[in-house]
Amino acid sequence: MASGVLNDGRQVGSAVGVALLGSLVAGTAHFESGMRVGLTISGCRFLVSTLIALTAVRGRRESVATV
């Protein structure tokens, strides 16, 4: 059950992400400027999510080590 929910969430998230970035590309007068905006937003989201994941892993390791 949990595996199905996880896979469904990943697929829906991917579809929404592609749709949002596609609307950014289509919404501008030039393809290249829209692509630049879309890739900049994607890169920033990737960096933020990486920092959150690393912080969560470090916090979890520290709490396990103190137990």
C-alpha positions as CSV (number, residue, x, y, z in Angstrom):
1,M,0.0,0.0,0.0
2,A,2.7,2.5,0.9
3,S,4.7,1.6,-2.2
4,G,1.7,2.4,-4.3
5,V,1.1,5.8,-2.6
6,L,4.8,6.7,-3.0
7,N,4.8,5.8,-6.7
8,D,1.6,7.7,-7.3
9,G,2.9,10.8,-5.6
10,R,6.1,10.7,-7.6
11,Q,4.2,10.4,-10.9
12,V,1.7,13.1,-10.0
13,G,4.6,15.4,-8.9
14,S,6.4,14.8,-12.1
15,A,3.4,15.5,-14.2
16,V,2.6,18.7,-12.4
17,G,6.3,19.8,-12.6
18,V,6.4,19.2,-16.4
19,A,3.1,21.1,-16.8
20,L,4.3,24.1,-14.8
21,L,7.6,24.4,-16.5
22,G,6.0,23.9,-19.9
23,S,3.6,26.8,-19.1
24,L,6.6,29.0,-18.2
25,V,8.3,28.2,-21.5
26,A,5.0,28.7,-23.5
27,G,4.1,31.9,-21.6
28,T,7.1,33.9,-22.8
29,A,7.6,35.5,-26.2
30,H,10.9,33.7,-26.7
31,F,11.5,30.0,-26.1
32,E,15.0,30.5,-24.8
33,S,14.0,33.0,-22.1
34,G,11.2,30.8,-20.9
35,M,13.6,27.8,-20.8
36,R,16.1,29.8,-18.8
37,V,13.4,30.8,-16.3
38,G,12.2,27.2,-16.0
39,L,15.7,25.7,-15.6
40,T,16.6,28.4,-13.0
41,I,13.5,27.6,-10.9
42,S,14.2,23.8,-11.2
43,G,17.8,24.3,-10.2
44,C,16.8,26.4,-7.2
45,R,14.2,23.9,-6.1
46,F,16.8,21.1,-6.4
47,L,19.3,22.9,-4.2
48,V,16.7,23.8,-1.6
49,S,15.4,20.2,-1.4
50,T,19.0,18.9,-1.2
51,L,19.8,21.1,1.7
52,I,16.6,20.1,3.5
53,A,17.4,16.4,2.9
54,L,20.9,16.8,4.2
55,T,19.7,18.7,7.3
56,A,17.2,16.0,8.0
57,V,19.7,13.2,7.7
58,R,22.2,15.0,10.0
59,G,19.6,15.7,12.6
60,R,18.4,12.1,12.5
61,R,22.0,10.8,12.9
62,E,22.7,13.0,15.8
63,S,19.5,12.0,17.6
64,V,20.3,8.3,17.1
65,A,23.9,8.8,18.4
66,T,22.7,10.4,21.6
67,V,20.3,7.6,22.5
